[in-house]
Amino acid sequence: MKIAPFRIERYYAIHEFTAPYMLSSSDAESVTVADLLALEPDSAERLEALHLGYTESPGALELREAIAAIYETTTADEVVVVSAAEEGIFLACHELLEPGDHVVVETPCYESALQVPRSAGAEVSTWRRSAADGWAHDVDALERALRPDTKLVYVNSPHNPTGTSMPREVLDRVVELCAERDAWLFCDEVYRELEHDPATRLPAGVDLYERALSLGSVSKTYGLPGLRLGWLASRDRDVLSRIVDLKHYTTICASAPSELLCAVALRNRANLAERNRGIVLTNLPLLDSLLERQAARLSWTRPAASPIGFVRVHGVEDSTGFCDELVAATGVLLLPGAVYDEPDHVRVGFGRANMPDVLARFERWLEIGS
Ligand SMILES: Cc1ncc(COP(=O)(O)O)c(C=O)c1O
């Protein structure tokens, strides 16, 4: 299998663990193991007593039950636990796709959405959204990209990198278009439950369509990327069982302590998500004011969900140099839009508690240093 380098990870590999001031993280504020264990009275004891053996390949029952409770129609048998969403993308694409299959991917996107289907030999068409029209979802463009035999459509809402959400009527139309062709709908929902206004939350793909796969993760909304735990949910149990067959060749099962901690987190997910939504809602107005003051240089379509947004940097063709200079001078790390094939943009992250301080450092550099 050949796969193109993951440009986001390559850029972060240079700076993420040396730059002291992250201003582009896609995950919300993390918690300590002790904080997590404090959410349930007996969990610390259970963790200490846990045997570090293999767990069930589809995922520990306790965890699958906690995941199934997120959705309206699923049971624990309609969930497979994966070692983070990244593994879920890999397993689903390699299970569902064969060389020559046609796939449509909503872009710009998290690199795996494009490269993993390609690595399975699929021919990938893009459903490209554009900054010029506020990242609107052009359904006619999707219809033009689709073919009668399209095998899979990959959508991502709330969306990395723009932080926008798909309107409900668009999602319904996407489902219809998939159903007309019997295509799979892969719904990357890793930022779900971090809508800035919870009333705007979309139904999960798995609750709308029998050939949908909903991809979830504890990495983003709940701020627990270190657990490396995610899941796939689908009403098609056969496909999930084939995904487990493939998982026997990747990780066999997830990490036992992570599964236990993840079950605790998901049973208390409203609490974790609400804390992080509070951080996001405190930080977002600070970004609004900065963008107002710096309107000649920076602009965006305001995100409505997630802890990320995509900012246009005016007057530069490729923001990579801008980001490199910023991190070298101040230790503040943005993510250049070139990793999304949108080189005049940068990704900003506002889900961390120290964001006000980091943002002030960025603005000082804009005013005097750049
Ligand atoms: C849209 C999207 N999907 C999947 C992932 C992978 O998440 P995980 O950390 O759970 O592997 C990310 C991480 O940035 C993402 O932004």
Ligand as a Chemical Component Dictionary entry (heavy atoms), coordinates in Angstrom:
data_LIG
# 
_chem_comp.id                   LIG 
_chem_comp.type                 NON-POLYMER 
_chem_comp.pdbx_formal_charge   0 
_chem_comp.three_letter_code    LIG 
# 
loop_
_chem_comp_atom.comp_id 
_chem_comp_atom.atom_id 
_chem_comp_atom.alt_atom_id 
_chem_comp_atom.type_symbol 
_chem_comp_atom.charge 
_chem_comp_atom.model_Cartn_x 
_chem_comp_atom.model_Cartn_y 
_chem_comp_atom.model_Cartn_z 
_chem_comp_atom.pdbx_ordinal 
LIG C1 C1 C 0 -12.075 15.509 10.885 1  
LIG C2 C2 C 0 -11.178 14.602 11.671 2  
LIG N1 N1 N 0 -11.370 13.277 11.596 3  
LIG C3 C3 C 0 -10.604 12.410 12.295 4  
LIG C4 C4 C 0 -9.579  12.858 13.107 5  
LIG C5 C5 C 0 -8.738  11.867 13.881 6  
LIG O1 O1 O 0 -9.045  11.918 15.241 7  
LIG P1 P1 P 0 -8.353  10.944 16.325 8  
LIG O2 O2 O 0 -7.427  11.794 17.128 9  
LIG O3 O3 O 0 -9.462  10.415 17.159 10 
LIG O4 O4 O 0 -7.648  9.872  15.584 11 
LIG C6 C6 C 0 -9.324  14.238 13.203 12 
LIG C7 C7 C 0 -8.207  14.749 14.013 13 
LIG O5 O5 O 0 -7.753  15.872 13.861 14 
LIG C8 C8 C 0 -10.161 15.129 12.471 15 
LIG O6 O6 O 0 -9.980  16.449 12.543 16 
# 
loop_
_chem_comp_bond.comp_id 
_chem_comp_bond.atom_id_1 
_chem_comp_bond.atom_id_2 
_chem_comp_bond.value_order 
_chem_comp_bond.pdbx_ordinal 
LIG C1 C2 SING 1  
LIG C2 N1 SING 2  
LIG C2 C8 DOUB 3  
LIG N1 C3 DOUB 4  
LIG C3 C4 SING 5  
LIG C4 C5 SING 6  
LIG C4 C6 DOUB 7  
LIG C5 O1 SING 8  
LIG O1 P1 SING 9  
LIG P1 O2 DOUB 10 
LIG P1 O3 SING 11 
LIG P1 O4 SING 12 
LIG C6 C7 SING 13 
LIG C6 C8 SING 14 
LIG C7 O5 DOUB 15 
LIG C8 O6 SING 16 
# 
